[in-house]
């Protein structure tokens, strides 16, 4: 934070984030909703409806969510 005093680019970034925090929150909400939808969808597609065949990488929705995050 102290570096922002010396660099105009950091000051500009700070002012931009301060002025449009609502849009940033809305963007984060959209990303989280999309992540939840795609992780549930990927878990369903990888495991399918047959519970006899288990894929360890997509054993649950939180592990599929981790796959969505790192992808």
C-alpha angles and dihedrals in degrees: 000000000000090000089063089073091065103036120065091199092061090047090052091048091050093050091047092052091046094051098045104035091128092059091047091052090048090051091051091050091052091049092049093048092048090047091052093048095046094044092052090046094048091048090051093047095047098044096030122195093295106094093193093076109062125187108203093207091060101032094135140007094259091055089048087049089056088052089052091050096050093042 
